[in-house]
Amino acid sequence: EAGIDTKVSIYAQGANGVPLMERSRDRVMSVQTSFEGLDMALEVLTPLLQRDRNKGQGSQKMELRLMVPAHCCSAIIGKSGSVIKNIKDETKSYIQVYTLPLPNSEEHVVRIR
């Protein structure tokens, strides 16, 4: 959509520049955008990730680990866990919001499988 600046970067190395494990299929994806831009980016990227996952991986489930700012975690969980429960029910996914932030960060990991 016009007017929404979005930058998507995919890395085969950590933030410290050290390559990820050899022969690992893990990648780090950074999406810098507004909420609306993130929604649009995920609409485009999710089918591509699912398509690539289906190539030669059999029944292995894809796992996403998201780094989410601490102030956004409550919106993912919802009142008494209602939002995360609805997401789990609708997508048949396992979702875990880690309670402790990443070291030297105000971001938490959200694991989706």
N, C-alpha and C positions, 0 to 999 in steps of 0.2 A: 504494500500500500504506500502511496506517495506520502512523504512527510515524516516517515518513521525511520530514523537512522538506526541500523542494526549492524553490528560487527560480530562475525562468528569466526573463531580461530580454533584449529585443531592441532594439538601438539603430541609428539611422541616422547616428550621429556617432561620432567617435573618443573615446578616454578624455579628451582635452583639451577636449572640447566642440565641436570644429570639425566641421561636417558633412562626410560622406563626399562623394566626387566627385558633382557634379550628374548626374542621370540614371543613376547607378550602381545596380545591383541588389544591391551588397554590403551586408551588414548585420553587425553585431557582436552575437553572442549570448553571454550570460554565464549559466553554470549553476553555482549554489552549492548543494552538497549532499554527501552521502556517496558512496562508490563505488557502493553499491546504488542510491541515488537517481539517480546519473548513468546507470547501466545502464537503469533504468526510463524516465528522461527521453529517452534516445536511442531506445528502442524506440518511443516515441510520436512523437518529432520527426522521425526519419529518413523514415518514409513521407510525412509532410507536406512535407518538403523535396524529396523526389523527385517528388511530385505537382506541386508548384509549378514545379519545374524543367522538367517536361514541357510546360508551357503556353507554347508559342510560341518555344522555344529550339532546336528542331530537334535536331541530333545533338551540340550542344555539351555537354561533360561538366561536371558540377557539381564545384566545388572547395571543399573545406573547409580552413581553416587554423586549427589549434587551438593555443592557448597552454598548454603543459604544464609544470608545475614540473620543474626540473632533476632532482630525485631520482626522478621517475617515468619518465624517458626510458629508463633501462635495462630497465624492465619491458616497455616497448613494443618495444624492440629484441630482447631475449632473449639467451641465451647464443649467441654466434657468429651472431647475427642470426636465430635460429630462429623467434622469435615473429612478427617483422615479415614474414618470408618466408611463414609460414603464413597470416597475414592477407592478404598480397598474393595468394597462390594461391587462397584461398577466395573472396575478393571481386573478383578481377580488377582490383584498384585499383593505382594508383601511389601509394606512400607514401614520404615523405622526412622524416626527422628532422634538423632543422638542428643543426649542432654548436655554433654560437655562440649564446649567450643573447641575448635582446632587450636593447636598451640600458637600462641602469639597472635590470636585472631579473634574477631567477634563473629565468626561464621561457624555454623553447625553443619554436620553432614546429614543429609537425608538419603537413605538407601532405599532403592526401589528394585524389586525383583519380580 
